[in-house]
Amino acid sequence: MDVNAESSPLPPANRDGGIDQDWAGDDQDWWDWYVTLAENDDAPIALVAGPGLPDVDPADDEQLRVELAAPYRLDAAQREAFRRDAFIKLAHVLSPAVVRRLAERLDSLLRAEHGDDVAGRFIALEQLWLHDEVMRLVAFSPRLGGLAAELLGEPAIRIYHDNALSKEPGCGRTPWHHDAEHFPLATLQAVTAWIPVTAIPAYMGPLALARGAHVRDMVADLSFDKVGTTYDAAVARRLVESDVAVDASPFAVGEVSFHSALCFHTAGPNRSTQPRRALATTYYADGARVLESPTLVSGRWRDFLPGVEPGGLAVSTLNPIVAGREGEGMVQSLGGLFGLESSQSSIRFGCTHYRRKRRWLTRPGQFEAQADPNLSAAARTHGDARSTQRRMSSRNTRPARPVRGCPWNSRRCTPTVLAAGRRPLTCIAAVTQVVPRWPHLRFAGVLHCAPLP
């Protein structure tokens, strides 16, 4: 079915011309427009009961932090499957208790923003991590961010944004698309973690993913139209004609998919009485730049990359490095890890390096949290310690240089000040993080901390 621009929910400022213009509405306006581009059966839909939330108690704060920090090991076959198919679905990434906790928190946030009169709509919230502790733990999760970095094969990745996506009862399809046309990034090294907060059976419209990184080239000649459903229908026909396999299988509780910017995907209608909800967090390779001419399909991209102009390096205070990868090992970001309010606090963090036989050691230990008035807003939020290192009085330890400066040749590095909680903490477990520029040096990264007795 085709519509004209006047009857489309496009903002008036976007109705004339093509897509080479900035989006003039807000984020929810964008979603209200975008779902109209999907071809749907107009026949009445009989709604059935959904599966409900996991029948367990929600995870408490400690379980949430520990689980989101624990590594999820991938094998070589899984990494190869992602490179070949441009997506992967991973079972048991989250426990039912954590899924339940996320579902309840997400319900509260969505109701506070959109109310209850949302039947048949696709409603969304973005940048939740900026103001919600639970959502910050998810967005900066070493478990999820580490998976994203490992799948992309990147030494460091940044967060673009997080989303809460709710396909309300009776809402129709999401159009066929690939995220490279949505993100204003001049890179294909981007991936989205799609995190359902319930089981999603077929009748609720699980994410459906076209198998193969080559699909984008197969449909490159099809023209995108900002009104009507012609593009969605044309992509669907091309996939059928080309015998492209589509994975539209249900999602079990705790299952998470990762799809690259190359992956064409869609989602069916929600034919249940329960909202189909998921969190979607997008990460991209450190060093990427913004496109020279982002389009309205990228929505409010300047909100996610404040101060960055077209063609500029995609780095802002809202795009910290989240994770990296070292072989089979998990690497994690320290920023946002603790999930505690850290507006006037910091943490001292030490590192140890050895040059012989490339052996590395990380031990549990104690860390002192203290007020630090010199810690910038960005450092408080993201753990950027470059301007907050301290000198430690030791005969064998020189003053520390910034994290991204050259390390000293001593066996011990001055503790680095990073954002954390307001109380003294003890490290329960730790892993190490490689600094790509200097493979002989590692900084320890805390998996779980608790208050000192």
C-alpha positions as CSV (number, residue, x, y, z in Angstrom):
1,M,0.0,0.0,0.0
2,D,1.4,3.4,-1.0
3,V,0.7,6.7,0.8
4,N,1.6,10.2,-0.1
5,A,3.8,12.5,2.1
6,E,0.8,14.6,3.2
7,S,-0.9,11.5,4.9
8,S,2.4,10.2,6.2
9,P,3.4,10.8,9.9
10,L,6.5,12.5,8.6
11,P,7.2,15.9,10.3
12,P,6.0,18.7,8.0
13,A,9.6,19.9,7.5
14,N,10.6,16.5,6.1
15,R,7.7,16.0,3.6
16,D,9.3,17.8,0.7
17,G,12.5,16.5,-1.0
18,G,14.3,13.2,-0.5
19,I,16.0,11.6,2.5
20,D,19.1,13.8,2.4
21,Q,18.0,16.1,5.2
22,D,18.0,16.1,9.0
23,W,15.1,14.5,10.9
24,A,12.9,17.3,12.1
25,G,10.9,15.3,14.8
26,D,11.8,13.6,18.0
27,D,12.7,9.9,18.5
28,Q,9.2,8.7,19.0
29,D,8.1,10.6,15.9
30,W,10.7,8.7,14.0
31,W,9.3,5.3,15.1
32,D,5.7,6.4,14.4
33,W,6.9,7.2,10.8
34,Y,9.1,4.2,10.3
35,V,6.6,1.5,11.1
36,T,4.3,2.9,8.3
37,L,7.0,1.7,5.8
38,A,6.1,-2.0,6.5
39,E,3.7,-3.9,4.4
40,N,0.9,-5.4,6.6
41,D,-2.2,-7.5,6.2
42,D,-5.1,-5.2,7.0
43,A,-7.3,-8.1,8.1
44,P,-8.4,-8.0,11.8
45,I,-5.9,-9.7,14.1
46,A,-7.2,-12.1,16.8
47,L,-4.9,-11.5,19.8
48,V,-3.9,-14.4,22.1
49,A,-2.3,-14.4,25.5
50,G,1.4,-13.9,25.7
51,P,3.9,-16.0,27.6
52,G,4.2,-13.6,30.5
53,L,7.4,-12.8,32.4
54,P,9.7,-15.5,33.6
55,D,8.2,-17.2,36.7
56,V,11.1,-16.4,39.0
57,D,12.0,-13.7,41.5
58,P,13.8,-10.8,39.9
59,A,17.5,-10.6,40.3
60,D,18.8,-8.3,43.1
61,D,21.4,-5.6,42.6
62,E,24.4,-7.9,43.4
63,Q,23.2,-10.7,41.1
64,L,22.5,-8.2,38.3
65,R,26.0,-6.7,38.5
66,V,27.8,-10.0,38.8
67,E,26.0,-11.6,35.9
68,L,26.4,-8.6,33.5
69,A,30.1,-8.6,34.3
70,A,30.8,-12.3,33.9
71,P,32.3,-13.3,30.5
72,Y,30.4,-15.3,27.9
73,R,32.8,-17.5,26.0
74,L,32.5,-17.8,22.3
75,D,34.2,-20.6,20.2
76,A,35.7,-20.3,16.8
77,A,32.6,-21.7,15.1
78,Q,30.4,-19.1,16.6
79,R,32.7,-16.2,15.5
80,E,32.9,-17.7,12.0
81,A,29.0,-18.0,11.9
82,F,28.7,-14.3,12.8
83,R,31.1,-13.3,10.1
84,R,29.4,-15.5,7.5
85,D,25.7,-14.8,8.4
86,A,26.1,-11.2,9.8
87,F,24.2,-12.3,12.9
88,I,24.2,-14.8,15.7
89,K,21.7,-15.9,18.4
90,L,23.2,-16.9,21.7
91,A,21.4,-18.9,24.3
92,H,21.6,-18.4,28.1
93,V,23.3,-15.0,27.9
94,L,21.0,-13.8,30.7
95,S,19.4,-15.8,33.5
96,P,15.6,-15.7,33.9
97,A,16.0,-13.7,37.1
98,V,18.0,-11.0,35.3
99,V,15.5,-11.0,32.5
100,R,12.7,-10.5,34.9
101,R,14.5,-7.6,36.6
102,L,15.0,-5.9,33.3
103,A,11.4,-6.5,32.2
104,E,10.0,-4.9,35.4
105,R,12.3,-1.9,35.1
106,L,11.6,-1.4,31.5
107,D,7.8,-1.5,32.1
108,S,8.2,1.2,34.7
109,L,10.3,3.4,32.4
110,L,8.0,3.0,29.4
111,R,4.8,3.7,31.4
112,A,6.3,6.8,32.9
113,E,7.2,8.2,29.5
114,H,4.3,7.0,27.3
115,G,1.4,6.1,29.7
116,D,-1.0,3.3,29.1
117,D,-2.8,4.5,25.9
118,V,-0.4,2.8,23.5
119,A,-2.4,0.0,21.9
120,G,-1.2,-0.9,18.4
121,R,1.8,1.3,18.6
122,F,5.6,0.8,18.5
123,I,6.9,2.9,21.4
124,A,10.6,3.5,22.2
125,L,13.0,5.1,24.6
126,E,16.6,5.9,23.9
127,Q,19.7,6.8,25.9
128,L,18.2,5.2,29.0
129,W,21.7,4.6,30.4
130,L,22.1,8.4,31.0
131,H,19.6,8.5,33.8
132,D,18.8,4.9,34.9
133,E,21.2,2.7,36.9
134,V,19.9,-0.6,35.7
135,M,20.0,0.4,32.1
136,R,23.5,1.7,32.5
137,L,24.6,-1.6,33.8
138,V,23.2,-3.2,30.7
139,A,24.6,-0.7,28.2
140,F,28.1,-0.9,29.7
141,S,27.9,-4.6,30.5
142,P,31.3,-6.3,30.1
143,R,29.3,-9.5,29.2
144,L,27.4,-7.8,26.3
145,G,30.0,-5.3,25.3
146,G,32.7,-8.0,25.4
147,L,30.6,-10.2,23.1
148,A,30.1,-7.3,20.7
149,A,33.8,-6.5,20.5
150,E,34.7,-10.2,20.1
151,L,32.2,-10.7,17.3
152,L,33.4,-7.6,15.4
153,G,37.0,-8.6,16.0
154,E,37.8,-5.0,17.2
155,P,40.4,-4.0,19.8
156,A,38.0,-1.4,21.2
157,I,34.3,-0.5,20.6
158,R,32.2,2.5,21.6
159,I,28.5,2.7,22.4
160,Y,26.3,4.6,19.9
161,H,23.1,4.4,21.9
162,D,20.7,2.1,23.7
163,N,17.0,1.6,23.0
164,A,14.0,0.3,24.7
165,L,11.7,-1.1,22.0
166,S,8.1,-2.1,22.8
167,K,5.8,-3.5,20.1
168,E,2.4,-3.1,21.7
169,P,-0.4,-5.6,21.2
170,G,-1.8,-5.4,17.7
171,C,1.2,-3.5,16.3
172,G,2.1,-4.6,12.8
173,R,5.4,-5.5,11.2
174,T,8.7,-3.7,11.2
175,P,10.0,-3.1,7.7
176,W,12.9,-4.9,6.1
177,H,16.1,-2.9,6.7
178,H,19.8,-3.0,7.6
179,D,21.3,-0.8,10.2
180,A,24.0,0.6,8.0
181,E,21.3,2.8,6.5
182,H,20.2,3.9,9.9
183,F,23.4,4.8,11.6
184,P,25.3,7.9,10.5
185,L,28.5,6.0,10.7
186,A,31.1,5.6,7.9
187,T,31.8,2.0,9.0
188,L,30.2,-1.4,8.7
189,Q,31.9,-2.4,11.9
190,A,28.8,-1.9,14.1
191,V,26.7,-4.4,15.9
192,T,23.5,-4.3,17.9
193,A,22.7,-6.5,20.9
194,W,19.0,-7.3,20.8
195,I,18.0,-8.3,24.3
196,P,14.4,-9.6,24.7
197,V,13.0,-9.2,28.2
198,T,10.5,-12.1,27.8
199,A,10.3,-15.2,25.7
200,I,9.2,-14.2,22.2
201,P,7.2,-16.8,20.4
202,A,6.4,-16.6,16.7
203,Y,3.1,-14.9,17.2
204,M,4.7,-12.0,19.0
205,G,7.0,-11.0,16.2
206,P,10.5,-12.1,17.0
207,L,13.4,-10.5,15.1
208,A,13.7,-12.2,11.7
209,L,17.2,-12.1,10.3
210,A,18.3,-12.7,6.7
211,R,21.2,-15.1,6.6
212,G,24.4,-13.8,4.9
213,A,26.6,-10.7,4.8
214,H,26.1,-10.7,1.0
215,V,22.4,-9.8,1.2
216,R,23.1,-6.1,1.3
217,D,24.7,-6.2,-2.1
218,M,21.8,-8.3,-3.5
219,V,19.3,-5.5,-2.8
220,A,21.6,-2.5,-3.4
221,D,19.8,-1.5,-6.6
222,L,16.4,-1.1,-4.8
223,S,15.4,2.5,-4.1
224,F,14.4,3.5,-0.6
225,D,11.2,5.6,-0.4
226,K,10.3,7.7,2.7
227,V,6.6,7.1,2.2
228,G,4.7,3.9,1.4
229,T,5.8,0.3,1.6
230,T,7.4,-0.2,-1.8
231,Y,10.9,-0.7,-0.5
232,D,9.8,-3.2,2.2
233,A,7.9,-5.2,-0.4
234,A,10.7,-5.1,-2.9
235,V,13.3,-6.4,-0.4
236,A,10.9,-9.2,0.6
237,R,10.4,-10.3,-3.0
238,R,14.2,-10.2,-3.7
239,L,15.0,-12.4,-0.7
240,V,12.4,-15.0,-1.8
241,E,13.6,-14.9,-5.5
242,S,17.2,-15.3,-4.3
243,D,16.3,-18.1,-1.9
244,V,17.8,-16.3,1.0
245,A,17.3,-18.1,4.3
246,V,15.6,-16.1,7.1
247,D,15.9,-17.1,10.7
248,A,12.5,-16.1,12.3
249,S,12.7,-18.6,15.1
250,P,11.3,-17.7,18.6
251,F,13.5,-16.3,21.3
252,A,13.8,-18.2,24.6
253,V,14.2,-16.5,27.9
254,G,17.8,-15.3,28.2
255,E,18.6,-15.6,24.5
256,V,20.2,-12.6,22.9
257,S,21.0,-11.9,19.2
258,F,23.8,-9.8,17.8
259,H,23.3,-8.5,14.3
260,S,25.8,-6.5,12.3
261,A,25.1,-3.3,10.3
262,L,25.1,-5.5,7.2
263,C,22.3,-7.8,8.4
264,F,18.9,-7.3,6.8
265,H,16.2,-7.9,9.3
266,T,12.5,-7.4,10.0
267,A,10.0,-8.4,12.7
268,G,6.4,-9.7,12.4
269,P,3.3,-8.3,14.0
270,N,2.6,-8.7,17.7
271,R,-0.5,-10.9,17.7
272,S,-0.6,-11.2,21.5
273,T,-2.1,-9.3,24.4
274,Q,1.4,-8.8,25.8
275,P,3.9,-6.1,24.7
276,R,6.8,-7.5,22.8
277,R,9.7,-5.8,24.5
278,A,13.5,-5.8,24.0
279,L,16.5,-3.7,24.8
280,A,18.8,-2.9,21.8
281,T,22.3,-1.5,22.4
282,T,24.5,-0.6,19.4
283,Y,28.3,-0.6,19.5
284,Y,30.7,0.5,16.8
285,A,34.5,0.3,16.2
286,D,36.6,2.9,17.8
287,G,38.1,5.2,15.1
288,A,34.9,5.3,13.0
289,R,33.8,8.6,11.6
290,V,30.4,10.2,10.9
291,L,29.2,10.1,7.3
292,E,29.7,13.3,5.3
293,S,25.9,13.5,4.6
294,P,23.7,11.6,7.2
295,T,20.1,11.3,6.1
296,L,16.7,11.5,7.9
297,V,16.8,7.7,8.3
298,S,19.4,8.3,11.0
299,G,16.9,10.2,13.1
300,R,18.2,12.3,15.9
301,W,21.8,11.2,15.5
302,R,23.2,14.5,16.8
303,D,21.6,13.6,20.2
304,F,23.8,10.5,20.3
305,L,27.0,12.1,19.0
306,P,26.7,15.6,20.6
307,G,29.2,18.1,19.1
308,V,30.3,15.8,16.3
309,E,29.8,17.2,12.8
310,P,29.4,15.2,9.5
311,G,32.8,13.8,8.5
312,G,34.1,14.1,12.1
313,L,35.5,11.4,14.3
314,A,32.6,9.6,16.0
315,V,33.7,10.4,19.6
316,S,31.8,12.4,22.2
317,T,31.1,12.3,25.9
318,L,28.2,10.0,25.1
319,N,30.3,7.4,23.2
320,P,32.9,6.0,25.6
321,I,34.9,2.9,24.9
322,V,32.9,0.0,26.3
323,A,35.0,-3.1,25.6
324,G,37.8,-4.7,23.6
325,R,39.0,-8.2,22.7
326,E,42.2,-10.2,23.2
327,G,42.1,-13.6,21.5
328,E,39.7,-15.9,23.4
329,G,39.7,-13.7,26.5
330,M,37.1,-11.2,27.5
331,V,38.1,-7.6,27.9
332,Q,35.9,-5.0,29.6
333,S,35.3,-1.4,30.1
334,L,35.6,0.1,33.6
335,G,33.3,3.0,32.9
336,G,29.7,2.3,34.0
337,L,30.7,-1.1,35.4
338,F,29.8,-0.6,39.0
339,G,26.3,0.8,38.3
340,L,26.5,3.1,41.3
341,E,25.9,6.8,41.4
342,S,29.3,8.3,41.1
343,S,28.7,12.0,40.8
344,Q,31.3,12.9,43.4
345,S,33.4,9.8,43.8
346,S,36.2,7.9,42.2
347,I,38.2,4.7,42.6
348,R,42.0,4.1,42.7
349,F,42.9,1.3,40.4
350,G,46.3,-0.3,40.1
351,C,48.0,-2.2,37.2
352,T,50.9,-4.6,37.1
353,H,52.9,-5.6,34.0
354,Y,55.6,-8.3,33.4
355,R,57.8,-8.4,30.3
356,R,59.2,-11.9,30.7
357,K,57.5,-14.9,28.9
358,R,54.4,-12.7,28.4
359,R,53.0,-13.8,31.7
360,W,50.3,-11.7,33.3
361,L,48.9,-11.7,36.8
362,T,45.8,-10.2,38.2
363,R,44.9,-10.6,41.9
364,P,41.8,-9.8,43.9
365,G,42.5,-6.8,46.1
366,Q,41.2,-3.8,47.8
367,F,40.4,-0.5,46.2
368,E,39.8,2.8,48.0
369,A,36.8,4.9,46.9
370,Q,37.1,8.6,47.7
371,A,35.7,12.0,46.7
372,D,37.6,13.6,43.9
373,P,36.4,17.2,43.0
374,N,38.8,17.2,40.0
375,L,37.0,14.3,38.3
376,S,35.2,15.7,35.3
377,A,31.6,14.9,34.4
378,A,32.7,12.6,31.6
379,A,35.1,10.8,33.9
380,R,32.4,10.3,36.5
381,T,30.1,8.8,34.0
382,H,32.5,6.8,31.8
383,G,35.6,6.1,33.8
384,D,37.9,8.3,31.7
385,A,41.0,8.5,33.9
386,R,43.4,10.3,31.7
387,S,43.3,13.5,33.7
388,T,42.8,12.0,37.2
389,Q,45.9,9.8,37.9
390,R,47.7,10.3,41.2
391,R,51.3,10.1,42.2
392,M,52.1,7.4,44.6
393,S,55.1,7.7,47.0
394,S,57.4,4.8,46.2
395,R,61.1,4.7,45.4
396,N,60.5,2.5,42.4
397,T,57.4,4.1,40.9
398,R,57.4,7.3,38.8
399,P,54.4,9.5,38.5
400,A,51.8,8.0,36.2
401,R,51.2,9.3,32.8
402,P,47.7,9.3,31.2
403,V,46.3,5.9,30.3
404,R,46.8,6.6,26.6
405,G,50.3,8.0,27.2
406,C,53.5,5.9,27.2
407,P,53.7,3.6,30.2
408,W,56.7,3.8,32.5
409,N,59.3,1.0,32.5
410,S,58.8,0.1,36.2
411,R,57.2,-3.1,37.3
412,R,54.4,-1.2,39.0
413,C,52.2,1.6,37.7
414,T,50.7,4.3,39.8
415,P,47.0,3.7,40.7
416,T,44.6,5.2,38.2
417,V,41.5,7.1,39.4
418,L,38.4,5.8,37.8
419,A,34.7,6.4,38.3
420,A,33.1,4.1,40.9
421,G,30.9,4.1,44.0
422,R,30.9,6.2,47.1
423,R,32.1,3.6,49.5
424,P,35.3,1.6,49.9
425,L,35.1,-1.5,47.7
426,T,36.9,-4.8,47.7
427,C,37.6,-6.6,44.4
428,I,35.9,-10.1,44.4
429,A,37.2,-11.1,41.0
430,A,39.1,-9.5,38.2
431,V,40.2,-9.9,34.6
432,T,42.8,-8.0,32.6
433,Q,42.5,-5.6,29.7
434,V,45.1,-5.2,26.9
435,V,46.1,-1.7,25.8
436,P,46.5,-2.4,22.1
437,R,49.2,0.2,21.6
438,W,51.4,-1.5,24.2
439,P,50.9,-5.3,24.3
440,H,53.3,-5.7,27.2
441,L,51.0,-3.8,29.5
442,R,47.7,-4.7,31.0
443,F,45.3,-2.9,33.3
444,A,43.1,-4.9,35.6
445,G,39.4,-4.6,35.2
446,V,37.1,-5.4,38.0
447,L,34.4,-8.0,37.5
448,H,32.7,-7.6,40.8
449,C,33.2,-5.4,43.8
450,A,31.5,-5.2,47.2
451,P,31.8,-2.8,50.1
452,L,34.7,-3.4,52.4
453,P,33.7,-4.9,55.8
